Amino acid sequence: MTQSITAQILDGKLTSQQLVTSLGEELRMLAASQPVLPKLVVVLVGDDPASQVYVGKKAKMAVKIGMLSEVLTFPAQTSQEELVSVIRKLNADDTVHGILVQLPLPKHINTLDIITTVDPRKDVDGLHPLNLGLLMTGDPSACKPCTPAGVITLLKAYNIPMAGRHAVVLGRSNIVGKPMGMLLLQENATVSYCHSKTADLAAITRQADILVAAVGVPKMVTADFIKPGAVVVDVGINRLDGKLVGDVDFDSAAETASFITPVPGGVGPMTIATLMANTLELYKRRLGIQQ
């Protein structure tokens, strides 16, 4: 029997559509006075089905709002040297404003070396060590990682206060967990990180006013992990019994939380919309367009 849902849904699909509409309107205004359009290039190595889907969605969204988009695909056996050469050419191409290397990369390629090769001024993923360092110091010039930045945008869209709230981030990856905590800290939240070595994990997560789950374990976070009335953000995307599920057991969590993101339709659409926002931002910086 289906359990009743009491939490309000944080609708990432709707919020992302609103953001994309706004970006498209801004881009149309800029295009009337600028000699070039913003261009996003996505580099895909290998034939991972999930990566192919994500790349397709990103390219489609870029075109939808009026950007130029190109997907460069390479076989899984592409060498690191070949990939570095491709990225350096994109760095030197003045018509390219955003470069995204789709992760994960094949195991024989050093991911950090590739990320570091990308010009930080074209790093739309916000994963270059320079951008992560700027994020750590609170510098506004940092290009913020798309998923954590998308979460902040989603919380603001629903007027969810972060200042003074206890935010617990479950996960410590460089892509989501660590920058998520930094962005919440910038919003004046009090931030705790939890991970696989945290003792009495549920006791910590139950203290959270805002709980962000980003561990990649299907339905790991149940109602027992959640303080009544907490805001629950599920970053996980997992396949379980042929279905897409998050890191949160949605049905049980929805009876305890005040707000919750669904999977799919929550954080995922916000990630892609934020990628578009980052590309437009880097484009404006490149052309010296004032905010």
N, C-alpha and C positions, 0 to 999 in steps of 0.2 A: 504494500500500500504506500502511495506517495505521501511523504510528510508535508505538512503545511509550511510555507515560507513566510517568515515574519520580517526578515531583513529587507531593506530597500536595495534594489539592484543598482550597482554602479555601472551604468551602461556605456562601456567603452566604444561600442559601435556608433551610438548616437553622438557621443562627445567627439569622437574622431571625425565624424562627418561634418560637424560644426566647425572644427578646427581646419579641416581641409577646405571647406567652403570659404572660410576667412582667408586662408593662404592663397587660394585661387583668385580671389578678388584683389588682394594686394599685388599678386604677380601680374595680373592684367593691367593694373595701374602703372607698374614699373616698366612693363614691356613697351608701353607707349612712348617712353622716353629713353630707353636704354638700347644700345646697339646689339646686345646679345641676350639670349635667354639663359637662365640657370641650367646647368647640365649635370646630371648624376650618372656616374658610371659604376656599375656593380660587377665585381669580378667573382666568378663562380668556378671553382676547381673541383672536378669530380662529378659524380652523378647521384649524389645523395638525394632521394626523392623529396624529403622535407625541405632541404635547401632550395631545390628547384621550385617548389611551391612558393616559398617565402620570397625568392628573387622575382618570380613572376608577379606577385602581388605588389612588390615595391616598384617595379618598372611600370606596371599598369597605373598605379596611383600617381606617379610622377607625370606621366602623360596626361592623366585626367585633369590635373590642375594647371597644365600648360608648360611644364618643364620639358627639357630634352632629356631623354633617357637612353642609355646603352647598356646592354648586358654582354660582357665578354666571358665566354665559356671556354674552359680548358680541360683536357682529359686528366684523370686522377694521377697519372704517372708524370705529370708536368713537374719539372725540377724546381727547386727553390730558386736557383739562379735565373731560370726563365721567368718565374713569377716576379722576382725583384725587378728584372728588366722591364716588364710590362708596367709595373707600378711607377717606376721612375719616369717612363714616357708619359704617363698620365699626370704625374707631378709637374712635368714641364709643359703640359698642354694648357694654354691659357683659356681654352674654351671649356675646360672641365673645372667645375667648382666643387664637386663632391665626389669622393672615392669611397666605396664600401667593399671590403673584401668579406665575402660571405663565410661565416664560420659554421661548423668546424672545417678545418683544412685537413687534407690527407696527413697521416701520421709522420711521413718522412719530411714534412715541411715544418720548420720552426715558426709557430704562430707569432710569437713575440717579435721575431726578426721581421716578419712581414708587416705586422701592425706598425712597427717602428719605422719601416721604410716609407709608409704613407706620409705625405706632407701634412703636418698637423693643421695647417690652414685649410686642408681639404678633407679632414678626417671627420666625416659626418656621423660616424659611430661613436665618436668621443672616447676611443680606446687607446689612442697614442699616449705613451707615458707622460708627455708634456701636458696634454689636455687633462689627464687624470691628476697630475700634480697641481695644475691650476684649479681644478675642482676641489682638491684637498685644502687649498689655501683660501677658497672662497672667491677666487678671481672671476669676475663676470665674463671675461673673454673666453673662458673654458667652453668648448663644445661638449655638451653634456651627453652621456650615453643615453640612447633612445628609450630603452625600456624604463629605467628609473625616472627619467624626465617626464615620460608619458604618464607614469603613475602620479607624479606631483600635479600635472595638469588635470588629471581626472579627479583627484581629491579636491582641487580648487574649484572645479566645475560644479561640484556638489556642495561647495561652501563648508567643507569639513575642516575644522580648525586643527592646526598642527602645533602652533606655538604653545609650549608648556605641556603638551601631551607626551605620554611615554610611548614611543614607537619601538617595536621590536622587529628586527629584520632576521628572518630565519633563512640563513644562507650567507656565504661570504665570497662568492665568485667576483672576479674583476669586472665582469660584464654587467651584473645586476646587484648582487648583495652589497659589496663595498661601496660603490657609488650611490646606491639607494640610501644607505645610512648617511652619507655626506650631504645629500640633497635634503633629507629630512632635518638634518642638523642645521642647514642653512635656513630652514623654515622655523627654527627655534624649538624644534622638538627635542626631547631627551631621548637619546638613542641607545639601544642595547642590541648587540649582535649575538645570535645563537647559531650553533652548527653541530656537526655530528659528535663532537667531544663535549658538548655542554651537559653538565650534570643536572638531572631533574629538569629536563627541557620544558615539560608542560607547566611546571611551576613558574618558569620565567615568562613563557608566552602568555600565561593567564594574567600577567601584570600589564599587558599591552592595551593601550587605548587604540593604537593602530598596529595591526599585525600584518607584515608583508611576508608571504611564504614564497621562497625561491630556492627549493632544494632538489627538485626533479624526482620526487618520490610520490607516486600516485596516491591521492587521498590520505596522505600522512597526517594532516592536521584535522582532527575531529573536534567535536564540541568541547571535549575535555581540555583542549588547548586554549580555549577562547574565553576571555572575560565577558560576561553578559553586557551587551551594548557596545562591544568593540567594533571597530571598522576592520574588515578583513579583505586584504588584497592578495589575490592568487596569481602569481606570475608563472606557475608551472603549466607546461603543456606536455602531457603524457598520453600514450595509447594504452588503454586497458580494455580487454575484451572487445577490441575493434572500435572502441569509442575514444574520443578526445576527452580527457579529464585533467583536472588541475592537481596541485599539491594538497588542496583542501577538499575534505569530504563535504561537498556543497550542501546536501540535504540536511545533515546534522548541524553544520556550522550556521546555516541560514536561520535556524531556530534560536540561535544564541546571539548572533551579531546584530548590529544596527544597520550596517551597510556591508555589502559583499559584492565582489566581482565574479561574474560567471566565467566559465571556460567551456567553449569559446565565447567570444563577444565581450571580453573585459579588457585585459591589458594588451592583448595582441593587436587590435586595431589602433590603440594609442601608440604603440611602438612604431608602426608604419607611418602614422600621421606625424609623429615627432621627427622621424627621419626626413620627411618633406620640410618641416619647419627648420630643421638644422641646415638642410641644403640651401634653402632660401636665405637663411641668416649668413651662411658662408659666402654666398653669391653677393649679398649686399656689402659685406666687408671687403670682398675682392674689388668691387667697383667703387668703394668709398662712399656708399650711399648712407647718409646719416639716418639714425633711428628717429 
